[in-house]
Amino acid sequence: MMNKIWSPSSVPPPAANYHQCALIPTGSTRLHIAGQLGIDADGNVAESTEEQIVLAWQNVKGVLQANQMDMEDVTSVRLYLVNRNEVPEYQAAKQRLPFDVGGLPTTLLFVNGLFDERWKVEIEAEAAKIF
């Protein structure tokens, strides 16, 4: 049994490339992933928004793998950007990823800032898997 990621016909279609919901089967182990940042393994903050997004997604994947999960187990994503004008950088970053994040139930939020002013993006996620 797997998570069912989908968009019901009882609501308007999604405004972008995402689905409306995730149905998680009973007995699943759930994982909440704190906001991941555009920081590499050495603690360096990437300069560009696009590079920060790529690193943040890689860090989400790293947390999943540390818990014996992968991207297909993601059930919800909240993405925080500090600059509304950098949506094209987000789209470009998604194209660079070695895994697909399109279609995930996603909420994109624009915020005034994050804890460190060098941070331009934060990605928080939830996942579920039956072991």
KEZAMAR-900328 format. One record per residue: residue in three letters; x, y, z of N, C-alpha, C in turn; chain. Coordinates in Angstrom, 3 decimals, decimal comma. Atoms other than C-alpha are relative to their C-alpha. Layout:
BEGIN
+-----+----------+----------+----------+----------+----------+----------+----------+----------+----------+---+
|   r |     n_c1 |     n_c2 |     n_c3 |    ca_c1 |    ca_c2 |    ca_c3 |     c_c1 |     c_c2 |     c_c3 | c |
+-----+----------+----------+----------+----------+----------+----------+----------+----------+----------+---+
| ALA |        X |        Y |        Z |        X |        Y |        Z |        X |        Y |        Z | A |
...
+-----+----------+----------+----------+----------+----------+----------+----------+----------+----------+---+
//
This chain:
BEGIN
+-----+----------+----------+----------+----------+----------+----------+----------+----------+----------+---+
|   r |     n_c1 |     n_c2 |     n_c3 |    ca_c1 |    ca_c2 |    ca_c3 |     c_c1 |     c_c2 |     c_c3 | c |
+-----+----------+----------+----------+----------+----------+----------+----------+----------+----------+---+
| MET |    0,834 |   -1,174 |    0,000 |    0,000 |    0,000 |    0,000 |    0,887 |    1,250 |    0,000 | A |
| MET |   -0,777 |   -1,235 |    0,104 |    1,244 |    3,494 |   -0,844 |   -0,900 |    1,196 |    0,298 | A |
| ASN |    0,745 |   -1,247 |   -0,140 |    0,230 |    7,078 |   -0,216 |   -0,692 |    0,299 |   -1,327 | A |
| LYS |    0,726 |   -0,397 |    1,208 |   -2,380 |    8,331 |   -2,667 |    0,096 |    1,524 |   -0,116 | A |
| ILE |   -0,163 |   -1,421 |    0,258 |   -1,344 |   11,760 |   -4,000 |   -0,922 |    0,339 |   -1,169 | A |
| TRP |    0,973 |   -0,248 |    1,056 |   -4,220 |   13,244 |   -5,996 |   -0,746 |    1,310 |    0,201 | A |
| SER |    0,859 |   -1,180 |   -0,025 |   -6,620 |   16,095 |   -6,770 |   -1,434 |   -0,433 |   -0,286 | A |
| PRO |    1,389 |    0,411 |    0,220 |  -10,327 |   15,320 |   -6,281 |   -0,733 |    0,953 |   -0,933 | A |
| SER |    0,777 |   -0,821 |    0,941 |  -12,791 |   16,565 |   -8,870 |   -1,025 |    0,871 |    0,724 | A |
| SER |    0,979 |   -0,771 |   -0,771 |  -14,948 |   18,036 |   -6,075 |    0,484 |    1,401 |    0,369 | A |
| VAL |   -0,560 |   -1,329 |   -0,264 |  -12,653 |   21,091 |   -5,800 |    0,612 |    0,538 |   -1,290 | A |
| PRO |   -0,635 |   -0,541 |    1,211 |  -11,179 |   23,491 |   -8,381 |    1,376 |   -0,627 |   -0,226 | A |
| PRO |   -1,314 |    0,588 |    0,279 |   -8,059 |   22,165 |  -10,136 |    1,120 |    0,860 |    0,600 | A |
| PRO |   -1,131 |   -0,740 |   -0,557 |   -4,667 |   23,160 |   -8,699 |    0,411 |    1,163 |   -0,902 | A |
| ALA |   -0,415 |   -1,198 |    0,725 |   -3,301 |   26,564 |   -9,710 |    1,359 |   -0,167 |   -0,669 | A |
| ALA |   -1,327 |    0,249 |    0,579 |    0,099 |   25,092 |  -10,621 |    0,230 |   -1,511 |   -0,014 | A |
| ASN |   -0,340 |    1,418 |    0,077 |    1,930 |   21,742 |  -10,843 |    0,090 |   -0,616 |    1,398 | A |
| TYR |    0,062 |    0,692 |   -1,280 |    0,793 |   20,179 |   -7,560 |   -1,346 |   -0,691 |    0,097 | A |
| HIS |    1,281 |    0,647 |   -0,254 |   -1,979 |   17,961 |   -6,229 |   -0,578 |    0,534 |    1,289 | A |
| GLN |    0,727 |   -0,585 |   -1,118 |   -4,590 |   18,889 |   -3,647 |    0,180 |   -0,739 |    1,323 | A |
| CYS |   -0,024 |    0,727 |   -1,270 |   -4,090 |   16,116 |   -1,092 |    0,834 |   -1,276 |   -0,087 | A |
| ALA |   -0,682 |    1,290 |   -0,138 |   -2,339 |   13,013 |    0,143 |   -0,800 |   -0,831 |    0,994 | A |
| LEU |    0,699 |    0,930 |   -0,876 |   -4,207 |   10,058 |    1,607 |    1,030 |   -1,006 |    0,508 | A |
| ILE |   -1,033 |    0,826 |   -0,612 |   -1,971 |    8,190 |    4,047 |   -0,651 |   -1,240 |    0,605 | A |
| PRO |    0,621 |    1,223 |   -0,510 |   -2,833 |    4,526 |    4,737 |    0,241 |   -0,199 |    1,499 | A |
| THR |   -0,146 |    0,373 |   -1,401 |   -3,402 |    3,323 |    8,285 |    1,232 |   -0,881 |    0,149 | A |
| GLY |   -1,195 |    0,801 |   -0,258 |   -0,254 |    1,845 |    9,763 |    1,277 |    0,603 |   -0,545 | A |
| SER |   -1,195 |   -0,654 |    0,540 |    2,114 |    4,267 |    8,066 |    0,824 |    0,626 |    1,115 | A |
| THR |   -0,901 |   -0,757 |   -0,863 |    5,135 |    5,658 |    9,843 |    0,099 |    1,383 |   -0,607 | A |
| ARG |   -0,010 |   -1,372 |    0,504 |    4,985 |    9,442 |    9,558 |    1,267 |    0,709 |    0,431 | A |
| LEU |   -1,224 |   -0,765 |   -0,244 |    7,962 |   11,786 |    9,355 |   -0,280 |    1,472 |   -0,248 | A |
| HIS |    0,089 |   -1,453 |    0,162 |    7,895 |   15,549 |    9,917 |    1,418 |    0,520 |   -0,160 | A |
| ILE |   -1,340 |   -0,518 |    0,302 |   10,896 |   17,303 |    8,363 |    0,001 |    1,500 |    0,246 | A |
| ALA |   -0,128 |   -1,426 |   -0,283 |   11,849 |   20,663 |    9,839 |    0,513 |    0,719 |   -1,233 | A |
| GLY |   -0,424 |   -0,799 |    1,143 |   12,598 |   23,486 |    7,428 |    1,460 |   -0,221 |   -0,347 | A |
| GLN |   -1,357 |    0,227 |    0,503 |   15,647 |   22,656 |    5,328 |    0,426 |    1,219 |   -0,802 | A |
| LEU |   -0,539 |   -1,238 |    0,566 |   17,878 |   25,430 |    4,061 |    0,973 |   -0,270 |   -1,131 | A |
| GLY |   -0,966 |    0,073 |    1,095 |   20,189 |   26,142 |    1,135 |    1,423 |    0,053 |    0,508 | A |
| ILE |   -1,320 |    0,077 |   -0,639 |   23,267 |   25,154 |    3,114 |    0,617 |   -1,344 |   -0,358 | A |
| ASP |   -0,662 |    1,258 |    0,353 |   25,843 |   22,562 |    2,057 |    0,515 |   -0,714 |    1,255 | A |
| ALA |   -0,462 |    0,838 |   -1,110 |   27,402 |   19,836 |    4,228 |    1,079 |    0,679 |    0,852 | A |
| ASP |   -1,033 |   -0,724 |   -0,745 |   30,216 |   22,205 |    5,269 |   -0,548 |    1,234 |    0,707 | A |
| GLY |    0,613 |   -1,146 |   -0,660 |   27,745 |   24,822 |    6,527 |    0,016 |    1,277 |   -0,807 | A |
| ASN |   -0,035 |   -1,183 |    0,861 |   28,173 |   27,196 |    3,585 |   -1,381 |    0,295 |   -0,561 | A |
| VAL |    1,279 |   -0,442 |    0,558 |   25,108 |   29,204 |    2,547 |    0,236 |    0,375 |   -1,465 | A |
| ALA |   -0,120 |   -0,315 |    1,425 |   24,684 |   29,288 |   -1,242 |   -0,374 |    1,462 |   -0,233 | A |
| GLU |    0,255 |   -1,411 |    0,317 |   24,669 |   32,771 |   -2,798 |   -1,353 |    0,211 |   -0,671 | A |
| SER |    1,206 |   -0,248 |    0,790 |   21,827 |   32,462 |   -5,296 |   -1,210 |   -0,738 |    0,576 | A |
| THR |    1,247 |    0,642 |   -0,413 |   18,209 |   31,635 |   -4,578 |   -0,133 |   -1,361 |   -0,662 | A |
| GLU |    0,113 |    1,276 |    0,717 |   18,274 |   28,931 |   -7,242 |    0,857 |   -1,076 |    0,656 | A |
| GLU |   -0,894 |    0,978 |   -0,626 |   21,273 |   27,213 |   -5,641 |   -0,479 |   -0,362 |    1,405 | A |
| GLN |    0,539 |    0,301 |   -1,331 |   19,727 |   27,517 |   -2,170 |   -1,172 |   -0,973 |   -0,095 | A |
| ILE |    1,147 |    0,898 |    0,167 |   16,571 |   25,821 |   -3,439 |    0,469 |   -1,415 |   -0,321 | A |
| VAL |   -0,546 |    1,321 |    0,336 |   18,565 |   22,968 |   -4,982 |    0,555 |   -0,669 |    1,260 | A |
| LEU |   -0,583 |    0,565 |   -1,227 |   20,491 |   22,464 |   -1,727 |   -1,073 |   -0,348 |    1,026 | A |
| ALA |    1,060 |    0,280 |   -0,970 |   17,353 |   22,692 |    0,411 |   -0,734 |   -1,288 |   -0,359 | A |
| TRP |    0,648 |    1,246 |    0,427 |   15,665 |   19,975 |   -1,674 |    0,919 |   -1,193 |    0,230 | A |
| GLN |   -0,945 |    1,093 |   -0,257 |   18,815 |   17,835 |   -1,443 |    0,030 |   -0,334 |    1,486 | A |
| ASN |    0,018 |    0,234 |   -1,439 |   18,721 |   18,286 |    2,330 |   -1,288 |   -0,692 |    0,442 | A |
| VAL |    1,248 |    0,719 |   -0,273 |   15,055 |   17,222 |    2,422 |    0,190 |   -1,475 |   -0,343 | A |
| LYS |   -0,232 |    1,386 |    0,425 |   16,042 |   14,096 |    0,481 |    0,942 |   -0,714 |    0,966 | A |
| GLY |   -0,925 |    0,591 |   -0,964 |   18,922 |   13,497 |    2,907 |   -0,682 |   -0,415 |    1,294 | A |
| VAL |    0,751 |    0,351 |   -1,208 |   16,558 |   13,559 |    5,897 |   -0,886 |   -1,217 |   -0,278 | A |
| LEU |    0,818 |    1,157 |    0,370 |   14,210 |   11,175 |    4,086 |    0,836 |   -1,276 |   -0,005 | A |
| GLN |   -0,845 |    1,189 |    0,107 |   17,035 |    8,747 |    3,301 |    0,510 |   -0,460 |    1,360 | A |
| ALA |   -0,445 |    0,358 |   -1,349 |   18,267 |    8,869 |    6,917 |   -1,091 |   -0,747 |    0,771 | A |
| ASN |    1,141 |    0,672 |   -0,620 |   14,795 |    7,577 |    7,822 |   -0,561 |   -1,108 |   -0,883 | A |
| GLN |    0,376 |    1,072 |    0,924 |   14,680 |    4,866 |    5,108 |   -1,224 |    0,364 |   -0,832 | A |
| MET |    1,075 |   -0,469 |    0,869 |   12,306 |    6,961 |    2,987 |    0,613 |    0,674 |   -1,216 | A |
| ASP |   -0,462 |   -0,692 |    1,202 |   12,515 |    8,647 |   -0,409 |   -1,086 |    0,978 |   -0,445 | A |
| MET |    0,906 |   -1,054 |    0,454 |   10,759 |   11,358 |   -2,417 |   -1,424 |   -0,499 |   -0,229 | A |
| GLU |    1,356 |    0,500 |    0,241 |    7,797 |    9,109 |   -3,300 |   -0,805 |   -0,134 |    1,296 | A |
| ASP |    0,686 |    0,069 |   -1,288 |    6,970 |    9,045 |    0,438 |   -0,452 |    1,378 |    0,497 | A |
| VAL |    0,372 |   -1,358 |   -0,413 |    6,538 |   12,846 |    0,667 |   -1,501 |    0,199 |   -0,209 | A |
| THR |    1,445 |   -0,209 |    0,055 |    2,934 |   13,775 |    1,433 |   -0,385 |    1,478 |    0,079 | A |
| SER |    0,316 |   -1,416 |   -0,131 |    3,158 |   17,530 |    2,029 |    1,283 |    0,820 |    0,012 | A |
| VAL |   -1,155 |   -0,900 |    0,061 |    5,556 |   20,412 |    1,315 |   -0,466 |    1,426 |    0,270 | A |
| ARG |    0,196 |   -1,434 |   -0,187 |    5,644 |   23,982 |    2,585 |    1,314 |    0,670 |   -0,367 | A |
| LEU |   -1,199 |   -0,668 |    0,504 |    8,089 |   26,180 |    0,743 |   -0,130 |    1,487 |    0,282 | A |
| TYR |   -0,009 |   -1,410 |   -0,373 |    8,966 |   29,624 |    2,070 |    1,063 |    0,721 |   -0,819 | A |
| LEU |   -0,934 |   -0,841 |    0,757 |   10,559 |   32,211 |   -0,249 |   -0,083 |    1,420 |    0,545 | A |
| VAL |    0,007 |   -1,374 |   -0,508 |   11,620 |   35,674 |    0,875 |   -0,216 |    1,030 |   -1,100 | A |
| ASN |    0,169 |   -0,958 |    1,085 |   11,249 |   37,240 |   -2,570 |   -0,981 |   -0,559 |   -1,029 | A |
| ARG |    1,038 |    0,424 |    0,942 |    8,084 |   36,889 |   -4,652 |    0,508 |   -0,016 |   -1,448 | A |
| ASN |   -0,522 |   -0,094 |    1,365 |   10,075 |   37,814 |   -7,785 |    0,920 |   -1,161 |   -0,374 | A |
| GLU |   -0,933 |    1,098 |    0,277 |   12,215 |   34,677 |   -7,488 |   -0,694 |   -1,333 |   -0,273 | A |
| VAL |    0,696 |    1,221 |    0,409 |    9,562 |   32,160 |   -8,540 |    0,687 |   -0,629 |   -1,221 | A |
| PRO |   -0,725 |    0,626 |    1,114 |   11,457 |   31,694 |  -11,866 |    1,245 |   -0,776 |    0,473 | A |
| GLU |   -1,150 |    0,723 |   -0,549 |   14,525 |   30,670 |   -9,810 |   -0,452 |   -1,317 |    0,616 | A |
| TYR |    0,550 |    1,236 |   -0,556 |   12,349 |   28,128 |   -8,016 |   -0,287 |   -0,997 |   -1,117 | A |
| GLN |    0,295 |    0,882 |    1,136 |   11,155 |   26,716 |  -11,350 |    1,293 |   -0,551 |   -0,607 | A |
| ALA |   -1,295 |    0,444 |    0,559 |   14,754 |   26,569 |  -12,664 |    0,657 |   -1,017 |    0,916 | A |
| ALA |   -0,613 |    0,927 |   -0,955 |   15,965 |   24,852 |   -9,494 |   -0,664 |   -1,370 |   -0,080 | A |
| LYS |    0,705 |    1,286 |    0,100 |   13,266 |   22,162 |   -9,794 |    0,474 |   -0,789 |   -1,217 | A |
| GLN |   -0,477 |    0,679 |    1,208 |   14,530 |   21,383 |  -13,311 |    1,390 |   -0,601 |    0,198 | A |
| ARG |   -1,366 |    0,483 |   -0,247 |   18,059 |   20,840 |  -11,955 |    0,051 |   -1,205 |    0,932 | A |
| LEU |   -0,011 |    1,080 |   -0,981 |   17,052 |   18,285 |   -9,339 |    0,066 |   -1,365 |   -0,676 | A |
| PRO |   -0,063 |    1,356 |    0,565 |   17,912 |   14,620 |   -9,982 |   -1,219 |   -0,848 |    0,382 | A |
| PHE |    1,236 |    0,682 |   -0,375 |   14,449 |   13,717 |   -8,641 |   -1,150 |    0,969 |   -0,257 | A |
| ASP |    1,172 |   -0,801 |    0,369 |   10,916 |   14,934 |   -9,401 |   -0,741 |    0,478 |    1,245 | A |
| VAL |    0,793 |   -0,551 |   -1,092 |    9,128 |   17,272 |   -6,984 |   -1,319 |    0,588 |   -0,519 | A |
| GLY |    1,250 |   -0,470 |    0,585 |    6,319 |   18,204 |   -9,380 |   -1,149 |   -0,874 |    0,452 | A |
| GLY |    1,187 |    0,753 |   -0,368 |    2,841 |   17,183 |   -8,325 |   -0,167 |   -0,230 |    1,485 | A |
| LEU |    0,143 |    0,194 |   -1,443 |    3,567 |   17,014 |   -4,596 |   -1,006 |    1,003 |    0,569 | A |
| PRO |    0,878 |   -0,975 |   -0,653 |    0,900 |   18,598 |   -2,367 |    0,870 |    1,099 |    0,630 | A |
| THR |   -0,936 |   -1,062 |   -0,364 |    2,657 |   21,951 |   -1,950 |   -0,724 |    1,299 |    0,318 | A |
| THR |    0,420 |   -1,363 |   -0,304 |    1,999 |   25,286 |   -0,300 |    1,230 |    0,884 |   -0,131 | A |
| LEU |   -1,089 |   -0,953 |    0,196 |    4,240 |   28,142 |   -1,477 |   -0,374 |    1,294 |    0,703 | A |
| LEU |    0,250 |   -1,204 |   -0,787 |    4,473 |   31,061 |    0,951 |    1,119 |    1,004 |   -0,220 | A |
| PHE |   -0,990 |   -1,077 |    0,080 |    6,219 |   34,406 |    0,625 |    0,048 |    0,655 |    1,367 | A |
| VAL |   -0,182 |   -0,517 |   -1,352 |    7,642 |   35,654 |    3,904 |    0,931 |    1,204 |   -0,025 | A |
| ASN |   -0,809 |   -1,202 |   -0,110 |    9,295 |   38,856 |    5,012 |    1,470 |   -0,314 |    0,250 | A |
| GLY |   -1,377 |    0,384 |   -0,262 |   12,416 |   37,017 |    6,097 |    0,053 |   -1,292 |    0,781 | A |
| LEU |   -0,250 |    1,211 |   -0,773 |   13,915 |   33,927 |    7,702 |    0,995 |    0,352 |    1,105 | A |
| PHE |   -0,825 |   -0,258 |   -1,176 |   16,057 |   33,589 |   10,851 |    1,313 |    0,706 |   -0,330 | A |
| ASP |   -1,262 |   -0,611 |    0,441 |   19,316 |   34,435 |    9,058 |   -0,295 |    0,732 |   -1,311 | A |
| GLU |    0,366 |   -0,770 |    1,199 |   19,028 |   37,191 |    6,442 |    0,674 |   -0,495 |   -1,275 | A |
| ARG |   -0,603 |    0,601 |    1,196 |   21,304 |   35,219 |    4,076 |   -0,896 |   -1,074 |   -0,600 | A |
| TRP |    0,872 |    1,076 |    0,444 |   18,629 |   32,515 |    3,836 |   -1,117 |    0,561 |   -0,871 | A |
| LYS |    0,999 |   -0,475 |    0,960 |   16,335 |   32,955 |    0,832 |   -1,155 |   -0,981 |   -0,171 | A |
| VAL |    1,018 |    1,041 |    0,148 |   14,337 |   29,719 |    1,032 |    0,086 |   -0,960 |    1,186 | A |
| GLU |    0,060 |    1,070 |   -0,990 |   13,211 |   27,135 |    3,545 |   -1,065 |   -0,974 |   -0,471 | A |
| ILE |    0,941 |    1,021 |    0,460 |   11,509 |   23,843 |    2,673 |   -0,271 |   -0,962 |    1,142 | A |
| GLU |    0,475 |    0,875 |   -1,064 |    9,505 |   21,935 |    5,253 |   -0,843 |   -1,091 |   -0,666 | A |
| ALA |    0,746 |    1,087 |    0,648 |    7,975 |   18,540 |    4,447 |   -0,493 |   -1,036 |    1,002 | A |
| GLU |    0,484 |    1,155 |   -0,743 |    6,061 |   15,559 |    5,731 |    0,022 |   -1,195 |   -0,943 | A |
| ALA |   -0,029 |    1,231 |    0,782 |    6,349 |   11,968 |    4,588 |   -0,657 |   -1,118 |    0,800 | A |
| ALA |    0,603 |    1,163 |   -0,649 |    4,691 |    8,648 |    5,345 |    0,332 |   -1,242 |   -0,810 | A |
| LYS |   -0,338 |    1,254 |    0,681 |    5,606 |    5,046 |    4,572 |   -0,402 |   -1,169 |    0,875 | A |
| ILE |    0,252 |    1,256 |   -0,697 |    4,456 |    1,570 |    5,495 |    1,249 |   -0,858 |   -0,146 | A |
| PHE |   -1,235 |    0,831 |    0,034 |    7,507 |   -0,533 |    6,429 |   -0,349 |   -1,466 |    0,091 | A |
+-----+----------+----------+----------+----------+----------+----------+----------+----------+----------+---+
//
